[in-house]
Amino acid sequence: MYVYDEYDQQMVDARVADFRDQVRRRLDGSLAEEQFRPLRLMNGLYLQLHAYMLRVAVPYGTLSSAQMRMLGDIADKYDRGYGHFTTRQNIQYNWIKLDEAPDILADLASVGMHAIQTSGNCIRNTTSDQYAGAIADEIVDPRPYAELIRQWSTFHPEFSYLPRKFKMAVIASDTDRAAMRLHDIGIQIVRNAAGELGAAFYVGGGMGRTPMIAPCINAFVPIDQMITYSEACLRVYNRYGRRDNKYKARIKILVHELGKDEYTRQVEEEFKHLLTLNLEPPLAELERIKAQFADPAFASGLPDSLDLSDPDFALWVKNNTHTHKQAGYLVVTISLKPTGGIPGDASADQIRLMADLAAEYSFDELRVTHAQNIVLPHVQKAQAYALWQKLEAAGLGAANLDKIGDIIACPGLDYCSLANARSIPVAQKISERFAAKEQEIGELKLKISGCINACGHHHAGHIGILGVDRKGVENYQLLLGGSEGADCSLGQITGPGCDEDGIVDAVERATDLYLATRTAGERFLDTYRRVGMAPFKDAIYRKEPA
Amino acid sequence: MMETQFRFRTDEPVGDPAVTVDSFGEQTNASAVRIEPGDDARDLLPYLGRLRLVEVNFPVFGDGRGYSAARILREAGYTGELRAVGDVLVDQLAYMRRCGFDSFAPEHPLVEADAEAAMARYADVYTPTVDGRAPIWAKRHGLARA
């Protein structure tokens, strides 16, 4: 994986000094809060309901053991002993003191980490496929391209005061595991008929209050022009994105209002101009980065079979592991969704344990997934049982990947100053209610947001739940039929909302109907797509006989 | 009128008042113009020959359109003074320099030591712009970049 050289290190070190100075000026009063706000946000520091929240960047979700261990130590030293992994493959801490934030950044910098641009109206942390480099269906490892974007976008002087935040994702597989088309820019690395690599650009997707699926504006940008093309996309947005209304300021609104064709025309014109300025890093830089993402030293000739005589282990293997590109290995996902738990939370001890397990079993490497789980990308099949036993013992053995208990949820009104309703208690109740049935129900992606900003990706859930405020009372709306994958679709609202217990009942009515209606091999989403909303609506809103 | 607090040029400052982009058409012989956030900097490209001062107004520091305006002018070969005016703050100076601004007239004067520290903090840059600084990728690979 990518290791900082002296230049990268010097950038994060300078940023620590920069932020320390900004905090000093804030505390001595020479910076007003309104002036400090965008600066602290560009260092991932939010002022939430109870305390500051710090969001730490995990570029494209990839971590070393040493980095993961530091995340655990920070949870102990500066927070209340836990961290929360997020849908942008980052981690955030909920109980931070402003005057300690520069020290946290210094600790992070000591392992090549930072909180740069994890918030603010700038280009955010670039996300990617959590199975990158480990799975056979990718045409190349997408992370070197994401790293190229990380460098280009870091401290970009023209694009740090954009109309609104800007999120990018890079994948290199037709199986989209990164919700690529729900980003401001989604890039899929592709190969053309001549075998050359290029970048397909999808621009103007997003969730939030106006969910949109990004259209493809250019199906093949030569790979040695990808950064320049990104620059063109951003410049048109920076100049013409709406700034009169923050709810209409995302690029999706610009693309929608101009129309895809006109936006594309403007981008292509800007691109033609920018190509003359030699802004693109040379291919040698891409090669330098690629070399750092080379495969680890996989052993060959390993046994490719597993002893599945322990039924609990067999279930975990079935649900939480994927086929690895290398015979004898598995891709393992550690679920951070134990029954009744807070989705994405891990204790400091669990974080350090996962770091140790990565060192012992997975070539020192971990990934954070956008579904708020942790991946050990390269585990020998022969060692999987030993690994699983250690996970089980630490409360990390939930065998529920992509099941109804594998819930994505935002922090909600328990922490977030934007939220209208709590997300965590709803997630916990659903997790408990369905624990006994989740294997029978099979794949079902359930996602909960505590407000229309949609941090919990409710639009993209097979079942989505949106918390709203109705006359001072928390109210939950149900959505069905969303998907973040290659078959990307947006969920539809079923009808009137209900209270916290009512929404759990409504989910059960929907899954009961599914179980009674499904044909062989059909997932919940497939059944919904086949039969449509009407029967689900009838089931959810039917009156019980008195 | 706001005072110029920082100036990174040695030529004589232009005395003419800056006029709006709208009135800067061919009918005038003005040499100074002021760009507002909604103006298209490219409207000025036919007149670069007689332009000696461009002021770019930042009514609020969070409106970043002026960064693109500045860079567009420099990319087109403009070599006259490019002045950021208005809500210009310490922590925006370094990015503004990178986008081609070479003078600053903040609405509220900045603490000189803070401003100088902020502008000098980063020894290197990842992204090439119009300021002639070689990006990190050029240094890594020993490439000269004008």
Interface residues (C-beta under 8 A of the other chain):
Chain A: D5 Y7 D8 Q10 M11 A14 A17 D18 D21 Q22 R25 S30 L31 Q35 P38 L39 N121 Q151 W152 T154 F155 H156 P157 E158 F159 S160 Y161 L162 P163 R235 N238 R239 R243 H273 L277 N278 L279 P281 P282 A284 E285 R288
Chain B: P37 D40 F61 G62 D63 G64 R65 Y67 S68 R71 E75 L89 V90 D91 Q92 A94 Y95 M96 R98 C99 V111 D114 A117 A118 R121 Y122 A123 D124 V125 Y126 T127 P128 T129 P135 I136 W137 K139 R140 H141 L143 R145
